Amino acid sequence: MYDCYIDDGWSGTNFERPQFQRMLTDIEAKKINMVITKDLSRLGRDYIMIGHYMERYFPEHQVRYISLLDGIDTGIESTSNDIMPFRAIMNDMYAKDISHKIKSVKRAQQRKGIFIGGKPVYGYKMHPTEKNKIVIDDVVAPVVQRIFSMALLGMSCRKIATYLNEHHIPTPATYAQINIAHHGPYAGLWSSERISDMLQNQTYIGNMVQGRSIKVSYKSKKCHKQRREDWIVVEGTHTPIVDQETFAHVQRLLESRKYTRNRTYDFLLKGLIFCHECGYPLGVLNRKNAAGEDVLYFVCRTYQRFTKAGVCTCHSIKEKTVTDVVLSKVQELCKYVINPSRLHTIADQIIKQDQYKSTIEAELYIIQNAIEKRNADIEKLYIDYINQLLTKDDFQRMYQQWNTERKDLKEREIAYQAQKENANKIEDQAQQRLQQFLDSLCTNRELLVNLIERVELTTDKEVIIHFRFAKPECF
C-alpha cells in the first residue's frame, strides 16, 4: 500500500477535499495504480463526478478501482460493475435528501428568529453563553449610531463613507478580520453601498433578518441573492441599536433621494470607457459652461468616491473630446483596412463573372414560367366554376391560395429584375455604402461595441483603444 487518504468532516459531494486532491496528485505522478474504498460513497456522492472518475479518469491513468462492500472491481468483468452507476445515483440521492432536511431545519430556525449565520451584522456579536443569540457589540455600536445620526442630518451615503475613511474607522470586514480574496482599490475603505445597506438593515431595530441569499445547489457553494420580499424577517428578537422612529425617518430620507440619484446620461462610449490606472469604469458629470449649455465630463469613480484616500486621480476631461479621438482613430483604421479601390475591383470581378449573371437569368426564367403556369391554372379554375364543376366555396378557397402564390412569384420577379438592372451600378453603390459606414460611426453605438473591447483614459489624458481584432502594424 502506498498511502491512506482520509477526509474527515468533508462532504462527499465536494471533490475538492484536500486528501482526495492529494490522491489525484499521486495518481498523476504514477505512484498509484489501484484505489480501494470501503464502499462507493467513500469515493464521493456526486454521480456525475463519480462517472467521470470511473469511466474516464481512472482508465486513462491505468488505475484499478475496488469497492469492498459493493463488490465493484474494474480490474475484472463483473455484474457488480454494471450496476455501479445506479449505486452512484442512490448515494447522490442520499446526499440530496440530507441537504433538503438540513435546509428545512435551518429555515424553521430562521422563521423562529434564531440566528444561524456565521458572523453577526456589524454592531452585534455572539452572546457569550447563549447559543444562536446576538447581543450589542459595545465597541462598534456607537459607529452604527453615528452613521444613522449623520444620515438624519441629511448627509449622503458617500459623505458618510468619506467621513469614516478620513477618521480611519475600520470597515465591517476589517473589524471582523475577514480575509478578502481579491484586494481591489476599495479594499479596507467604506463605500456608499455599504452605508446604504446598513441604513436599510432592520437588524439595527431589533428584527432578525435572514435568508438574504440562497445556495444554488447542495453541490455548489455559490449563492444567489434573494429579493427583499423573500427575506425572512422576525421582529423583536434582540436589543436594538437604533430606535424605530430614527430608522423610519432615515428610510424616508433615502426614499426621497431615490429618483434624484439615479441620473443617467447617454453617450457613445457608455460601458466602454475605463480608467487606465485603477481599471474601473469612468463615470460622467454634467456641468454648465459659460453659455449655460450642458457639458459632460469623464471622471474616475474611484477618485470620486475616495478622494481623500488618494487611491486614484481625477482624470477629468470632456466626454466629447475623448469620443472625437476614438471616432477619428476608428475611421482612420477602417479607411486603411477597407480600401475603396480594392472593393471596386472585387465588385467588378464579381459582376463580370458569367456564373453570377447566368444565375440571375436562370432564376428569372424559372419564376416567369411559374407565373405563366399559375395564370393558366387560375383561368382553368374559373372555367370549371362557370361550368359548375366547382362549388363557390372551393373556387374561392383555391383562387385565394393560387392568387397569393402568383403575387409572391411576381414580387420575386421584380426583385430579380432589380438585381439584374442594378448589377452595373455596384461600383457606385460600394462607394456610397463605404461612406455611409464611415459616417455612421458617429451615431452607431452597436458598431463601436463590435469593434472596440474597451477604451482606457490615463492620468495624462492619453486615450488607449483596445480593439476586438488584431490591428495592422502601422497602428
Secondary structure, DSSP 8 states (H G I E B T S, - for coil): -------TT--TT-TT-HHHHHHHHHHHTT--SEEEESSHHHH-S-HHHHHHIIIIIHHHTT-EEEETTTTEETTS--HHHHTHHHHHHHHHHHHHHHHHHHHHHHHHHHHTT---SSS--TTEEE-SSSTT-EEE-TTTHHHHHHHHHHHHTT--HHHHHHHHHHTT---HHHHTT---SS--TTTTS--HHHHHHHHT-GGGGT-EEE-SEEES-TT---EEE--GGGSEEESS-S--SS-HHHHHHHHHHHHHHHHHH------TTTTTEEETTT--BEEEEEEE-TTS-EEEEEEEHHHHHSTTTTSS----EEHHHHHHHHHHHHHHHHHHHS-HHHHHHHHHHHHH-HHHHHHHHHHHHHHHHHHHHHHHHHHHHHHHHHTTSS-HHHHHHHHHHHHHHHHHHHHHHHHHHHHHHHGGGHHHHHHHHHHHHHHHTTT-HHHHHHHEEEEEE-TT--EEEEESS---TT-
